[in-house]
């Protein structure tokens, strides 16, 4: 048997996010398989698959709790969007002056928006993720994941809807499409980052904490 160690970050993720009931056996099996010759890529795939399976099982066992987490998250997301947008608009003149770019260019408008309104929306999104995780301590990872996923689906659908409404004679460049996708992804990423910040203070995730 080889003494080679598996990817440390992958092992940490498995030990942190796998359900307590199966964590030790799964991690032990993955480490053993890796030392028998499995690749690091295989190890990462198995860790991610096990974490996703654990989240799916937790959501299936707590459907109503998941619906409540999504409803809470969206209520906060909607409520905080107004002050974040207003504050971003107030910051726009200072941001425009700091950027000192051509207002007619797409890149100028994009970064002006990112560094004013969107930046504050990302902060607001992170706050909603933090609250959802803190209020669902026993199942914070699952509830946070389903909430962030719902925001990702919504934002993707909104972008597709907007793109579908554009005239055919106005094709979008790859750069514009890439930046649009970046904006879509950063909101749920911010939600997840905020929830992870809350989750770091929870020593026993998922089933280790008694239900309330």
Secondary structure by P-SEA (a helix, b strand, c coil): cccccccaaaaaaaacccccccaaaaaaaaaaaaaacccaaaaaaaaaaaaaaaaaaaaaacaaaaaaaaaaaaaaaaaaaaaaaaaaaaaaaaaaaaaccccccaaaaaaaaaacaaaaaaaaaaaaaaaaaaaacccaaaaaaaaaaaaaaaaaaaaaaaaaaccccccccaaaaaaaaaaaaaaaaaaaaaaaaaaccccccccccccc
